[in-house]
Amino acid sequence: LGGDAYGTYGEGGGHDGYGYQVDYPAQEEDAASDVTEGHDEEDQMYEGEYQGIPHPDEQKAAQRAARTKSRGAASAASELQELSEQYEDIMEDCGHGKFQWTLFMVLGLALMADGVECFVVAFVLPSAEKDLCLSNAEKGMLGLVVFLSMMVGAFLWGGLADKLGRRKCLIVALAINCVFAFLSSFAQGYGFFLFFRLLSGIGIGGTVPIVYTYFSEFLQKDKRGEHLSWLCMFWMMGGIYASFTAWGIIPRYGWGFSMGTEFQFHSWRVFVLVAALPAIASLVGLTFMPESPRFLLENAKHDEAWMILKQVHDTNWRAKGQPEKVFTVTHIKAPKTAEDEFIEIQAATGTPVQRWAVRSLTLCKLVRHNNVGLQYATLFMAIIWFCMAFSYYGLSVWFPDMIKHLQYEEYDSKVKVFHKERVENFHFNFSLENQVHKEGEYIRDKFINIELISVKFEDSLFEDCRFEDIRSTDTTFENCTIRSTVFYNTDLWEERFIDCKMENTTFELNKRGCHLDALEENDVLIYLVSFLGSLAVLPGNIISALFMDKIGRVRIIGGSMLISAGCTFLLFLSFTQSAIIALQCLFYGVSVAAWNGIEVVTVELYPSSKRATAFGVLNALCKLAAVLGSSIFASFVGITKAIPILLSFAALVGGGLVALRLPDTREKVLL
């Protein structure tokens, strides 16, 4: 580092203290091509140049000169602020073009993989619960572990990304997700499936904090809000992709194979594999992307940062038809890193534990010192993240569960009740569905090769009967007497017989384990509801992206949360499935604008050395709120809808009002 505590790259006389060449090399008049890939509107002839209106490039130059003048006037300006302003100047010179759009697609696929992960378990549960013989408690744990693992992943990978690098951590996180998602599709037991999904979730949990941090550090100030909002659209695409592939694959029971009775690979396992494709594609694309130059500068790796910035500059200007435009930066200033301030205990005088303790204590002091002025903003962001996630994920579970409850009520209203029927010497060769038989007598009857769906026998007598090749769903025998009866090759186990009296009854070749029924009709409503909810996000995403820089992040967050709160009150008027689906789409379409604003502000609020860590902590808090919201809201389905509606309304109003207290970060240079 130099005498002024800055590191420099290269020599050369800088202009106003910065290593820019004063003049650009002469360019030919026909150097630009409007049909070249990556062409932006800035390359066209400026229509106002003969009307005395300043060109946008001239305005940027004036802004840059003002920043340089303020740096010279404020001799006590922080090193971090100077680096931030110079980095903004460099990104303006590099422009926005082919490089950013390529990175946009690669990181978008990673964000899409995160969206898919939130739907995978919900889509496979109806089939997996039979294939893996899951109890209600095990199903609940499997749904819970998705958000818990993503919470751990967000916290872990966010911190590591600030220490080891954005690109490196994102590659490792996606690789972990891909490997364990692949293994989970082959897991034959509940324990292994749960374990592999846990590790897969820890991997994918790091994508959101890293992706937004990584992409923001390649964007100039006037592009940041809009393009980070466009990036959010990939999460919606993840929901659409998951819905479509689940709809097209899971009902196709022929899309699988088996090896004996111990290894079964059904169609839902094929879907688990297909769901990992966005993560695999992003992983491949990241191998061709460079590390964030801002992270490298924070860690005093000036040469690498300069080469990457030159790569960005040359890629963009070549795509715009100006390959002769030269990257004019000759040196880059960089502040001291946290490691420069550590007090080390040498190996000869201290143990590894002592050295680790001193490093940790010093780091905590530095973080506390650097966060002065951000405590209130961080508290506000934590409240906003928690309130938004609590309502959003809580209602995301409540909507489909409420629709299922309405379906169940409609189905239950059509139940057929048979009272004191007596059937002798009858051969049942047709399936029974949605029936209740009370105090019946069945003498020498045969139930052969049929399905029993939602059938209940109460206080009934079975004598000299035979049940053979029976497939059952939600079927029970309560307080029945069963005499001299044979159960051959059925799935009727002891738990189906509640307080029953068995006399000379035998069970032969009963089906072991749980089995998918190839003839069972699949309820496609879960896929349709998810697809419509994801598609409804599109208008809100487009509007928020276009107005993020015009209206401002704070107004978009506060306004969207307050409007979403109003949408929840309309749920008091929803009594049909179609009404609930329509209000779900309305809620998703409005709330996505708040999510976009929250993520943009989180990126802009924190300095580069702590950006991914702060984003990871807040995103972990979001997943914790998701666990609480989904658990609480689901517990009231079928009991009352007033409590979930009032809870979501209160959370959204509270979060929206707090959002209005946030600082405006539109014109803020990334620290």
Rosetta blueprint (number, residue, H / E / L):
1 L L
2 G L
3 G L
4 D L
5 A L
6 Y L
7 G E
8 T L
9 Y L
10 G L
11 E L
12 G L
13 G L
14 G L
15 H E
16 D L
17 G L
18 Y E
19 G L
20 Y E
21 Q L
22 V L
23 D L
24 Y L
25 P L
26 A L
27 Q L
28 E L
29 E L
30 D L
31 A L
32 A L
33 S L
34 D L
35 V L
36 T L
37 E L
38 G L
39 H L
40 D L
41 E H
42 E H
43 D H
44 Q L
45 M L
46 Y L
47 E H
48 G H
49 E H
50 Y H
51 Q L
52 G L
53 I L
54 P L
55 H L
56 P H
57 D H
58 E H
59 Q H
60 K H
61 A H
62 A H
63 Q H
64 R H
65 A H
66 A H
67 R H
68 T H
69 K H
70 S H
71 R H
72 G H
73 A H
74 A L
75 S L
76 A L
77 A L
78 S L
79 E H
80 L H
81 Q H
82 E H
83 L H
84 S H
85 E H
86 Q H
87 Y H
88 E H
89 D H
90 I H
91 M H
92 E H
93 D H
94 C H
95 G L
96 H L
97 G L
98 K H
99 F H
100 Q H
101 W H
102 T H
103 L H
104 F H
105 M H
106 V H
107 L H
108 G H
109 L H
110 A H
111 L H
112 M H
113 A H
114 D H
115 G H
116 V H
117 E H
118 C H
119 F H
120 V H
121 V H
122 A H
123 F H
124 V H
125 L H
126 P H
127 S H
128 A H
129 E H
130 K H
131 D H
132 L L
133 C L
134 L L
135 S L
136 N H
137 A H
138 E H
139 K H
140 G H
141 M H
142 L H
143 G H
144 L H
145 V H
146 V H
147 F H
148 L H
149 S H
150 M H
151 M H
152 V H
153 G H
154 A H
155 F H
156 L H
157 W H
158 G H
159 G H
160 L H
161 A H
162 D H
163 K H
164 L H
165 G L
166 R H
167 R H
168 K H
169 C H
170 L H
171 I H
172 V H
173 A H
174 L H
175 A H
176 I H
177 N H
178 C H
179 V H
180 F H
181 A H
182 F H
183 L H
184 S H
185 S H
186 F H
187 A L
188 Q L
189 G L
190 Y H
191 G H
192 F H
193 F H
194 L H
195 F H
196 F H
197 R H
198 L H
199 L H
200 S H
201 G H
202 I H
203 G H
204 I H
205 G L
206 G L
207 T H
208 V H
209 P H
210 I H
211 V H
212 Y H
213 T H
214 Y H
215 F H
216 S H
217 E L
218 F L
219 L L
220 Q L
221 K H
222 D H
223 K H
224 R H
225 G H
226 E H
227 H H
228 L H
229 S H
230 W H
231 L H
232 C H
233 M H
234 F H
235 W H
236 M H
237 M H
238 G H
239 G H
240 I H
241 Y H
242 A H
243 S H
244 F H
245 T H
246 A H
247 W H
248 G H
249 I H
250 I L
251 P L
252 R L
253 Y L
254 G L
255 W L
256 G L
257 F E
258 S E
259 M E
260 G L
261 T L
262 E L
263 F E
264 Q E
265 F E
266 H L
267 S H
268 W H
269 R H
270 V H
271 F H
272 V H
273 L H
274 V H
275 A H
276 A L
277 L H
278 P H
279 A H
280 I H
281 A H
282 S H
283 L H
284 V H
285 G H
286 L H
287 T L
288 F L
289 M L
290 P L
291 E L
292 S L
293 P H
294 R H
295 F H
296 L H
297 L H
298 E H
299 N L
300 A L
301 K L
302 H H
303 D H
304 E H
305 A H
306 W H
307 M H
308 I H
309 L H
310 K H
311 Q H
312 V H
313 H H
314 D H
315 T H
316 N H
317 W H
318 R H
319 A H
320 K L
321 G L
322 Q L
323 P L
324 E L
325 K L
326 V L
327 F L
328 T L
329 V E
330 T L
331 H L
332 I L
333 K L
334 A E
335 P L
336 K L
337 T L
338 A H
339 E H
340 D H
341 E H
342 F L
343 I L
344 E L
345 I L
346 Q L
347 A L
348 A L
349 T L
350 G L
351 T L
352 P H
353 V H
354 Q H
355 R H
356 W H
357 A H
358 V H
359 R H
360 S H
361 L H
362 T H
363 L H
364 C H
365 K H
366 L H
367 V H
368 R H
369 H H
370 N H
371 N L
372 V L
373 G L
374 L L
375 Q H
376 Y H
377 A H
378 T H
379 L H
380 F H
381 M H
382 A H
383 I H
384 I H
385 W H
386 F H
387 C H
388 M H
389 A H
390 F H
391 S H
392 Y H
393 Y H
394 G H
395 L H
396 S H
397 V H
398 W H
399 F H
400 P H
401 D H
402 M H
403 I H
404 K H
405 H H
406 L H
407 Q H
408 Y H
409 E H
410 E H
411 Y H
412 D H
413 S L
414 K L
415 V L
416 K E
417 V E
418 F E
419 H E
420 K L
421 E L
422 R E
423 V E
424 E E
425 N L
426 F L
427 H E
428 F E
429 N L
430 F L
431 S L
432 L E
433 E E
434 N E
435 Q E
436 V E
437 H E
438 K E
439 E L
440 G L
441 E E
442 Y E
443 I E
444 R L
445 D L
446 K E
447 F E
448 I E
449 N L
450 I L
451 E E
452 L E
453 I E
454 S E
455 V E
456 K E
457 F E
458 E E
459 D L
460 S L
461 L E
462 F E
463 E E
464 D L
465 C L
466 R E
467 F E
468 E E
469 D E
470 I E
471 R E
472 S E
473 T E
474 D L
475 T L
476 T E
477 F E
478 E E
479 N L
480 C L
481 T E
482 I E
483 R E
484 S L
485 T L
486 V E
487 F E
488 Y E
489 N E
490 T E
491 D L
492 L L
493 W L
494 E H
495 E H
496 R H
497 F E
498 I E
499 D L
500 C L
501 K E
502 M E
503 E E
504 N L
505 T L
506 T E
507 F E
508 E E
509 L L
510 N L
511 K L
512 R L
513 G L
514 C L
515 H L
516 L L
517 D L
518 A L
519 L L
520 E L
521 E L
522 N L
523 D L
524 V L
525 L H
526 I H
527 Y H
528 L H
529 V H
530 S H
531 F H
532 L H
533 G H
534 S H
535 L H
536 A L
537 V H
538 L H
539 P H
540 G H
541 N H
542 I H
543 I H
544 S H
545 A H
546 L H
547 F H
548 M H
549 D H
550 K H
551 I H
552 G L
553 R H
554 V H
555 R H
556 I H
557 I H
558 G H
559 G H
560 S H
561 M H
562 L H
563 I H
564 S H
565 A H
566 G H
567 C H
568 T H
569 F H
570 L H
571 L H
572 F H
573 L H
574 S L
575 F L
576 T L
577 Q H
578 S H
579 A H
580 I H
581 I H
582 A H
583 L H
584 Q H
585 C H
586 L H
587 F H
588 Y H
589 G H
590 V H
591 S H
592 V H
593 A H
594 A H
595 W H
596 N H
597 G H
598 I H
599 E H
600 V H
601 V H
602 T H
603 V H
604 E H
605 L H
606 Y L
607 P L
608 S L
609 S L
610 K L
611 R H
612 A H
613 T H
614 A H
615 F H
616 G H
617 V H
618 L H
619 N H
620 A H
621 L H
622 C H
623 K H
624 L H
625 A H
626 A H
627 V H
628 L H
629 G H
630 S H
631 S H
632 I H
633 F H
634 A H
635 S H
636 F L
637 V L
638 G L
639 I L
640 T L
641 K L
642 A H
643 I H
644 P H
645 I H
646 L H
647 L H
648 S H
649 F H
650 A H
651 A H
652 L H
653 V H
654 G H
655 G H
656 G H
657 L H
658 V H
659 A H
660 L L
661 R L
662 L L
663 P L
664 D L
665 T L
666 R L
667 E L
668 K L
669 V L
670 L L
671 L L
